[in-house]
Amino acid sequence: MAIEQKLSLMIPGPTPVPEKVLQALSKHPIGHRSKEFQDLVESTTKNLQWLHQTQNDVLTITGSGTAAMEAGIINTLSKGDKVICGENGKFGERWVKVAKEFGLEVIKIESEWGTALNPEEFKKVLEEDNQKEIKAVIVTHSETSTGVINDLETISSYIREHNIALSIVDCVTSLGACNVPVDEWQLDVVASGSQKGYMIPPGLSFISMSQKAWEATEKSNLPKFYLNLKSYRKSLLTNSNPYTPAVNLFFALDEALKMMREEGLDNIFLRHKKHKLAISNAVKTLNLKLFADEKYLSPSITAIETGEIDAEKFRKIIKNKFDILVAGGQDHLKGKIFRVGHLGYINDRDIITVISAISKTLLDLGEITAIRAGEALVEASKFLDKD
């Protein structure tokens, strides 16, 4: 009798879900206008503020991270507004499309896929805006498509110096993986999604709003109904939601956030850093190249070039032989890279397992020796053994 497949998700989302969170998810639903649900909203909101390191409102929307980003844009801006969009991957490209769809005038600051956005280019454009026409800067913190993390701290400091422009930030694969101190960096709009560092299934998104962002909502004239954040803010005053939310995902969120508080922010960030370093150094030992600039490796995902090997075939072998799913390249990178997610509910065993699977596949293809495969595990262990 065949053993039931045990698929291991090593992609940037959805990410693995802890057993306790799955058990919470399976509870009987409760009324979303009940006292029990209000208590749940109160608990999750406080813990969301802790995770975001903010006193700002953090709203929960039933929808994906894209819904939260779109909400941030359409609630704070008006048709014809001038915005800067950073584009160095698939998701930066998406926000350019969203902004243009709503009639915004987009100034693109680009860098080649695999490299980080240059903060000094943002500074230059913002300083040259003498008439203060730029109303927002839209940035992807961790660019999932390439494995690059952008220097949000420096970029946000230049946005603050402009004094008028809002920061609208995609932190979908950085929040819960690395330090995003919303209040310290004075970030205005921060969007994230449940199926990433939050360790729960897809279906919820989160958006942090500063007072400056709320003031901007009073001038916004872009169309909105379900994503009208004023409705969410009003309902939050009574620990409620303006529409029927994904009740059982709130159960899961509550449990996941409690687990994160128990681990502690510093330990969460350290774990993701260790896993990033273990994988990136191991794959270099295997004679593979990192796609991203090594100075800006994302703590959430590592993109790996396969050279003459077709990356899609490589992924298929790993899935078929080891029941491990790694992500492929997008657009022009399809077949050229694969991406290993190490975000959320991932432990050292998962890291060792995926490195072993990559090593064995290369060994079977005649690309490396058994000695080199062993050396990769030794290299990874150097980082996993660190406190």
N, C-alpha and C positions, 0 to 999 in steps of 0.2 A: 504494500500500500504506500502510495506517495506521501511524503511528509508535507503537511500544509505549508504553503509559502509564508515566510516571515520577512516581509519587505522592510528594509531599513531605508528610511528617507535621509539622504545626505544631499539635499537640495536646499535652496534658499527659501523655500516655503511651498506648500505647507511643511511644517517641521514636526518632529515626533511629539506626541502628547503623553505626559506622565499618567501613570495608572490612576492616581488620586484625582486627576483632572477628568479623566474618562468616566470615573465613577460619579463625579459631581455632575457631569454632563447627562448622565442617565437618570437623574432624578425626575420624578413626576413634575410636569410644569405647574407653575402657580399663576395666579392672576397678576397681570402687570399693573393693575391699579390697587393691589393689596398692600397692607402694611408690611407683609413679609418681603415683597419685592422692593418697597421703599427702603427697608433696612439693607437689602442687598446693594442697591444703588448707592446708598450712603457709604457703605463699607468699601465698595470698589472705587468710588470717586476719591476717597481719602488715600487709598493705596496707589491710585493712578497719579495723584499729585506727588506722592513720595517718589515714584518711579521717574517722573518727569523732573523732579527736584524744583518744584514750583508751587507758588501760592495762587497761580492763575486758575481760571476755570479749565477743567479738562472734561470735554464732552464725549459721550459714547454714541456712535451711530451704528445702526444695523446696515452694514455695507462694507465694501472692501477698502483698502488703503487709498485706492484711486478716488473713492467717494469722499474721503476726508480731505484729500488734496484739492479736489474740485470744489468742495465746500469752502475751503480756505480762500480760494481764488474768487469765487462768485459772491461771497459775503463781504469782502473787504474792498473790492475794486469796481470800477464802472467802465462802460463801453468807451473805448478810445484811450483809456489810461495807458501810459507808457510803463513797461516793466522790463527788467533784465531777467533772462533765463539762462542758467548755466546748463550747458549741454556737453557731456562727455560720455554718453552711453544711452541705452534704450529708454531709460526712465526720464532723463533730462530731456530727451527728444519728445517723450509723451507730454511733458508739461508745456513745451513749446506749442504742441498741437492743441492742447486744451485752452491755453491762453488765446491763441488765434481764433479758435472756435467761438470764443465769447467776445471777439472784436477788440482785443487788447493789442496795442502796438508793442511788438516784441523786439528787444535788443538782445541778440544772442552773444554770449561769451562761450566760446567753444574750446575744447582741447581734444586731441586725438584719443580715440577709445583705448583705454589702458593707461592713460596718464591722468593726473589730477588737474582740476581747474586751477588756474593761477589767480590767487587772491588779488594780486597787484593789478590785474586787468579790471576787476570789479572796482577797486579803489580809483583807478584812472577814470572810468566812465562815470562813477558817482561824483567825483570831484569836478568833472567838467560840466555837470548838470547845474549850472548857475541859476536856472529858473526853477529848479526843484520840480521838474516835470515827472521824474521817475517816482512812481507810487509804490513799487514793490520789487523785491529781488527774490526770485524763485530758484531754489537750489536743492539738488539731491545730495544728501549727506553721504550715504553709502550706496554707490552705484552698483546694483546687483548684477548687471549684465557684464561687467568687466572686472569686478573684484577690487575696485578702487574706493577708498574713502577720501572725501574732499575735506579741505581744511576749513571746516565750518566756523571754528572759533575766530579765526582771522577775518574771514569774509563777513561774519556778523559784526565784528568791530568796525569795519568800514561802512556797513549799512547804518550803524548807530551814529556815526559821524555825519552822515548825510542828513539825519534828523527827521526827514519826512518819510522816506521809503520804509515799507514794512519788510520784514523777513518772513518768507513763506517757505517752510522747509519740509522736504520729504525725509522723514526719519524712520521709514518703514522697516529697513533692515539694520538700523543702528541703535534705535531705542531698545534697551534691554540687552545690548551687546557691548556697548561702550559708553563712556561718559557723555551725557547730553544734559548739562546743567542749564535748564531753560531760563531760570531767573538770573543766574550769574552772567550768562551770555546775552541776556535780554532778548530772547527769541520771541517773535510775535505770534506766529502761527506754526504749530508743529504737528505734523500728521504721522500716524503709524497704523499698523494693522495687526489683527489678532493672531494670524497664522505664522508669525515670525518669532521674535524674542519672547512674546507672551506665552508661547507654548500651548496654545489652544487652537481648535480648528478655525478655518476661515469663516468670516461672517460678521465680525465686529471691526470697527475702526475708531480711532481716537484722535481728538484734535484739541490741542492746548491753545488758548486764546489770551493774549495780553490785553491790558487796558487800552493800549494804543490800537490794537486790532479791533476791539469793540467800538472804539470811537470811529474807526474807519467804516464800520458797518452802517453807521447812520447816513453815510454819503453814498453807499453802494447802490447802483441802479440795475445791476445784472439780474436776470430772472432766476427765481429760486422758490421752491415750495417745500418739498420733502427735506431738502438740504439747507433750509433757512435756519441758521444757527441761533437766531434770536429765540426761536421756538424751543430749542434744546436748552438754552440758558434759562428761560422762564420755567420750564418744567423741572430743571435741576434744583430750583429753589424748594421744591417739595419732594426731592429725591424721586423724580418720575421721569417719564419720557413722552415726547409729544405724540408718538405713534407706537404701534405694537412692536416691541423690540424682540430680539431673539433671546427669549427668557432663559433657555437652558445654557446658552453661551455665557450668560451672566453668572450662572452657577460655576461654570468652568473658569471664568475669569477670576472670580472671587478666590477659588482654590489656588489658581496659578500665581496670583499676586501674593497670597500668603506664603507660598513656597519661595517666591523671590525675596520677600522680606526676611524670611528665615535665613536664606543664603547670604543676603546682604549685598549692597551695590558693589562694593569693592571686590568681593569674591566673584560676583557675576562677571565683572569686567576682566578680572585676572584670568578666569577660566577661558573666556573667549580669546584673550590674547595668547595664552598658552597653546590653545588649539590651532590658532592661526599660524603661530611660529612652528609648531610641530609639523603641520602639513606642508607649509611652504618650504621648510628646510629639507623635509623628507623627499619631496618631489624633485628638488634640485639634485639630491643625491642619486636619484633614479635617472639622471640625464634628461629630465624634462625641464622646460622653461616656464617660468611664471609669466602670465600675460600682462599683469599689472605692474606698474612702477613699484619697486620694492619699498620705497619710502612711504607709500600710501596704500598698503595692503589692508583691505577691509577685514574687520574682526569676524565678519559673518560668512564670508564666502571667498574661496580661492579659485581663480581662473587659471587653467593650466593648458599650455600649448602642446600639441601632440606631434608637431613636425610632419613627417611623411605618413604617419598613421592617421587614418580617418577617425576623427573624434567620435562620430556617431556610432561607428562599428565598435569602437573601444567601449563606449557606454553600454552598448547592447551586450557585449561579452560580460561585463561586470554585473549587469542585471541578471542575465540568464544563469551565470555560474554561481553568483554569490548572493542574489536577492538584495543587492544594494543599488539604489537609484541615485545616480549623480546627474546633474543638469548639463544640458548641451549649450552650445553657443547660439546667439541670436543674430538674425539678419546675416550680414557678410561673414560673421564668425562661425556660422554653423558648419560643422565638420572640421573646424580648425582648433577649437578649444573644448574642454569640458570643465564644469564648475563643481567644486565640492563645497556643499553647505556645511557649516559648523556653527549653526545658530540655534539658540534656545536649548531644548532638552537634549543636549549632546554631552557625553562623558568621555573620559580617556579611552575606555574600551572601544567606543565607536570610532575614535580617531585611529587607534591601532588597527582596527578591523578594516577600515577603508584603505589605509596605507598598504596593508597586507594584500588586499584585493587588487589594488593598482599594481603592486609589485609582481604578484603572481601572473597577472595578465601580460605584463611586459616580458616576464620570464618565458611564458608560453609562446609569445610572439617572437622570441629570440632576440629581444632588444637589450636585455641585461643578463648578467650572470646571477646565480643564486647568492653569491657573496655580496653582490651589490644590493640585492633585495634585503638581505640581512642588515646591511649597513644603513639602509633607509630607516628601518625600525629602531636601530641604535640611535640614529640622529634625532628621530622624533622623541624618543624617550628622554633625551637630554632636557627637553623643554617641558615634557609632562611631569618629570620628577621635581621640577622647581616649585617652591612654595610661593 
